[in-house]
Each structure stands twice: as C-alpha cells, then as structure tokens.
C-alpha cells in the first residue's frame, strides 16, 4: 500500500518575520502580485510596500470571499502585470484565493498569515465558497505553498478571537487523522497517510492541551511568549500537516453542513469546526474522560460549546437536519469515519453536543 505526505517548501515563524517578506518573495520571482486583506492593508500597507519596494509589486486588496469570481478577478490582474510570484497576506480566505490564483497561472506562491485562525497557510488546498459565503467545493492543488511566513508579533496583536478560532480548527486535527488511520482512509492526496502525519496530528492536540490556555493569556496582552509560539505553530503548521497528510473526517464535514445555515456565516471557520469536534465526540463514542477534557478546554479558551454560540439559538429541527444532511453528502469527509454516519446520527450528535455544552456552561455559572 502506498502512503503519502505533503509539506510546504519552507516554513518561517517568529516575531517580526514580515521583515523578511521581500527577501523571501525575491527567492521566488521578480514581479509580485500581493493580495492583501483590507484590514491588513489599512494597518500595514506602507510597511509591506517598503519591504518589497525594490520589486515594485502590485498590491491588490482582497474583496472578502474566496469565490470563483474573486479568483478570476485577481488572476486577470496578475496577468496584466505579468506577475511571476503571488503573495497572499491576511486571513484564510485571502490566502486560499492567492493559492488558487498561483495555481491558475502556474506561479509560485508565498503565504503570510497575519492571524493564526486556520490551518490554511501550509496546505495544497483552497476552500471555495459561493459569493454569499456558503461552502461550495475544495480545490485540491498540485503542490503546497513554496513559502509560509508567520509573524507571531502580528498574530499576537490580532483580536484574541482569531487565535482561539485557530485552536478550534486545530482541535479537530488528531480526531480526524485518527479516524482516517483506523479506517485506512485517504488523506488529501488520495492515499493513506504516513506515520509522521499521524504523529504530527497527535502532537497538535497535545500542544493545544498543554499551551492553549497560556497562549490565550499572551494574546490578551498582545505579547509573544513561548506558549504563544507553540500554539501558533500548532494552529498553522501542525494542524495543516496533520489534516492534509493525516486526513479529514467528521469534524470538518459537520462544519461544511453548518455553513448551509445562513445564521452561521458570521462565525469563524474554527468556531464551527469546534462544534463539529464536540458532535464528533458523541458520534464516535469517545470515552467520558476525553469528552471532559475537550469541553473543559473549549470553555477555558473561549471556543463555542453550544449551537447558540454560532448563531443557531433558535435553530429548528428541520434546519439542523439540513445541516446534518450536508455533512453526509456524497464525497464528504465524514465517510472517512470508521462508523457508518448518517444524517440522523449526525443530527442526534449535534443535539446532544449542544445540550451538554449548555449543561456545562450552566454548571460553571452557578459554581
């Protein structure tokens, strides 16, 4: 049996790493198109332009959704200036768009996340949404980013919610990779993962449990500590390697199903994935000690534990079943689970996860 793991070409992390943006981009090409998140552009445009001034890049503001329309718009702009390297600076959807554009043009790509909110930076994957924000499809790319550059000083200054959402996304990594390992299911390459992939998935989980709470404290103070560095690496590199080379299963499929409900669209990817993790605990019959550990972690760092916390306080059973059906759609990653997941069992798991979250929140508030 063939196994496969894939990795980014170069990973750079640390405080003030963005000072190396021009140097790292120049390793890949001479004419850069820089796709930049609008909020980052407002705060850092001059610094980024100065760092890359010798290359006279085209700096283009991202328009907010990783949709096919946006990919086409940026691709055309890159063609107009004959860009030979694409740089994505910002959050997950900005980066996914930059990766898709680089693929369309056959150009190298440098990814510079300014928040540690997802594992998108390292992956050979773009998640494509409709223009109004509903999940549409995965675009599997032939290679990972050539460079991933993570400035932890910038990540520390971002709203704490971003780091916490990244922990929600990373929290799924080991559970899903373990499901794929047990079943022998394919990872994102179409083949089973390697020992290293599954070990990295477990390291991701252990890092969150050890350092997640301390990293949140550092982020609240806008400072970089070893705990923050560890969790940024877990959110970005370990989660990226773990999901891509280990595999996805129920947690992300449930996330995708939840995006069918418009009320969830204003919540972050990792926040909805966290609900998928909690539902997955009951779907896969995890032991009570693991259930306790995960709920306590979510409550401590501020991840959602109820449907109300992702906009579904008044969700009807009919709408929740619609989300469950989306999670179990043909081709969804929930079918990588060792168990036979159905819309009915996912619906039940979501109901129980929500009730358990409400019970634990009430117990804390009355303690």
C-alpha angles and dihedrals in degrees: 000000000000118000124192138194127182131198140181115265096241134006121199121180135169147090112310093009090143087074084076095054095103093045094049093045091050090058087065104038149328104244113052132189107205114202106198135186110247094236091050090046091054092050103035110019096115094046093050093044090050093049091053098033095118089061096047093219126196105243110203126185117233113237098218112262133069092227130143089253091058092045090053092048094052093042091056091049091051091051090051092060095034091238113196096189131036120212122194117197120181139031134347099283093047090051094046090052092050090051092049091049092049089051092050090052098037091238132138117258134213116199121202112180115199093192129044093222103120143016091241098108099074100037133102088224139094120196108218120207133187115258089262094053107262119136110261110169148320117258106208110205127209094238143015123253114290093226133014113193118187121187105200092191088061092044090051092056094051119097110285090238090073095057090045092050088052089055088053091054092045091047089070095054102086096037092053096041090050091052090051092047093052094047096038088235124166124263123216091292092061093250134087117274130253130250089257092056094054091044091052090050090055092045088054092056094044091049091054093049092048102040109015097096093045091048090054090054091052091049091051087058095043091238135128117236131164089259091055091048090051094050094044087053090048093048094045113026107018094042091045094050092040097052096039099045097026099042143239127264138156103340097063093037089057089048089054091050091051091055087068086074110077093210089070096055096092092056124088125259093245092049091058091042088056089059087050089053092051093047088047091057089064096036091057097037097241116190117266093249090059091046089052093048095051097044092047091049092050092048092047097050096036104253117151117266099175135054090240088064091063095046099273102109092131099031114152123226088245093057093043089052088052088057091047091051090051090052090055098043116136110280094020118139093241086083087070088073116106088232128070102255118196133178088257095054092045090050090051092047092051091050093050094044090053093047092048091049092051091048093052093046090051091048091053094047092051096044 
